[in-house]
Structure formats: C-alpha cells, structure tokens
C-alpha cells in the first residue's frame, strides 16, 4: 500500500475485512461514440454487471441490522437505488450495443438510427455517472464488493477522460484507504483533489509517489501546489461575492451532450459581450472542438480547424482587470496567438476559447478567464482527443466532437460594445520588441 489515512473510512468498519483481496475489475468502461456509430468495438457491459465479484446478501443484511435506525433507513434507500440503477444501466448499454451492431452490419444506417444512437449514448453516459455516485454512497455505509468494483472501473475511466470532480476524488481516496494501490488511483486522487479544493490529500498523495510514478502534469501540479491552493481559495472567495443568478448563461448542445456555461460580465465585459454576440450570430454552430489535449483543455471557435482561424475581430485583453478570475477546472478562457515559450501576442484573442480540464496557474496572468462550465463538464472531458502535435498519419483519424448549436439562455445585465483592437499593430509591436519574427512574403 502506497499511502493510508486519507480520512475517508467506511462507517461500518467492515470494509478492510470485506476486501482483503483487490476487487475484480475489467478495466475502464467503454467510451460511447459521438455522432454516428463507428466501426470501433461496441460498448461493453464488463464492469457494469459486477464483473467477477458479487455482494453477499447476508453480510449486507447483517450490516444493516446493526445500524442505528436512521442510518439503516438511509442505507436501505441508497442500496435499493444502487440495485435499480444497475439494472437500468445494464439495459441501456445493451440497447446501445444493439444499435451499434445494426449500424456496423448495414442493417440500419438511417439518419434516425444515428439520432437514436446519440440519444441512447447520452442516456447511458448519464446512468454511468449516476451509478458512480450511487456506488460511492453505498460504499460509505455497506461492505459492497460490487460498488467497489464499479468504483475501480469508473475511476480508471475518469482518469482516462480527465474527469476530476468531487465524486471521483472520494471514490479514488476511499479505494486507496482500503489498500488498493493502482497507480491511476493515486494520480486521480491528487488531480481531483487539486480540482475540488482537497489540497491536503493531494499533498499526501504526491509525497507518497516516486518521481518516476508522476506524469508531466503531476510534476507541475506538485511544484505549484501552494500557488494552486492560493488561487483556488481566492477564486472561491471571489465567486461567493458574485450574484450568480444575474450572470449570463450559454448552452452548448454538443455531440457529447449539453454543456452549460456561466459568464463573468463584471470582470470581463468586453470579452463576454463579444462571446454573446458571436453566439447570437450562430458563429459557433457546427464548430469542431479542433483541439482536445489530455490533461489540458478542449478548444473550439476556430473556423479553419488549423489553429489560425478567427472571427475577423480581435479583443482588448482583460486579464488585468480588477478581480479577474483564475483558471480552474472548467474555466472558459480566451485563446490568443502564441509566441512560443508559453507567451502570447497581446490583445490577440478573437473567437477561439478553451475549457480547462485542470487548473493552470499561469493562464490568468496572460489570458482572459471569462466564464466557467457549471453543468456538463464530464461531457467536455469525454470529448474525443485531438492533439495536433501528436498526429499519427498511419492511424485512422475519427471526426472530432463538435458544437451542434449554441444559445444564450440567460442574457444577464446590459453589456458595453466589445472593445476591439488592430491586431496587425500588435504583431508589429511584438516584432519590433524582438518577441516574434514574421515571414516575409515571397515576391
């Protein structure tokens, strides 16, 4: 066991006894495809039906009998919900698999079949996340190998898809506390801890691991841990002072499902005004997530798809405004023209924006953070990876996920006109300062 004592022990005291051996796991849950079904493997029910482990009804019943009445009632309701969702999820995955097989065998490739697949995919995904929450609730109270097995499977799935929420944090930490020592559990606990404000646990985890057990992002997290904690606390305090009921909201319907974003007009009025203007003009409708980089971000708003696209107008930076926001998990940040070495051309933001999978300490000092995802962050995290720096020409490139439509669902306060700049002047300024060197067009 690499680490113990994360202060998340089961209330029954029977967990260690019940799991003297690691619970069986068939690996990460299969990722449902976006848009139309592809020729990839159909979704599997491995890990969803309990794998090789099953709950002992007598032990579950005995544990409940020994509980105080109020806790027993909660345990009965939670366990009943766990069993019910288990059956619902199994049925949903089988239906998804059936549609997938019919499509791949040319039985039904109609537009209606594609729509049915997407709807079933989204339903299955929601049930998977619901059962993850149920499993954690069950595991707090009962010695359930099936709940533990599902948690092991889903934590790995969340690790592979950069889903670092509170449920993921608790699941990873509880599994570590009962002696599970899979490396991904520790990295997930640390990353989710940083993303949700559990910095004490993140420190314990990183201190327990050897340097060769850390990935590049974890080395950076460990190095900047104090600053990450400071920024998290500042951002939390800042959000507590904001009337969130008055903030504008934009709904993205994507190939992975709905994503709801709230915007910060008080701290980034010009950026928010420009973003809302583009949404209302339909600029983002049909736009690909042209870059989805593991441990980093999902980027959209580039009409060319090659990193150089824009709306034709460029914004004045607002990252130096009073009370500007830090970049945490789920933050929505304006992309700018890079100069290399982590620097950007001033005032070069246009239409491209990024949604961060993990906090980034340096982002708010150079880029405008103008909103955050408040619903559907798991959908963003699950988007198909597309990293232009690691393109394998020999590998079949599946189409990227995309924004189907964007809609302003809450307008918020009246906004000023966006403040635009002459980006050519900014480029000349950077060139004169020796920060960039532009190519001279051939005569």
WOWOUR-V474137 format. One record per helix or strand. SS is the DSSP state (helix for helix, strand for strand). FROM is the first residue (numbers start at 1). LEN is the number of residues. If there is no record, write none. Layout:
SS:FROM:LEN  SS:FROM:LEN
//
This chain:
helix:15:4  helix:57:9  helix:69:36  helix:111:31  helix:145:16  helix:166:12  helix:183:14  helix:199:10  helix:211:3  helix:216:8  helix:225:16  helix:244:3  strand:249:6  strand:257:7  helix:269:12  strand:288:1  strand:291:3  strand:297:4  strand:314:2  strand:331:4  strand:338:3  strand:343:2  strand:349:1  strand:353:4  helix:363:3  strand:369:7  helix:377:5  strand:386:1  helix:388:3  strand:402:9  strand:420:2  helix:423:10
//
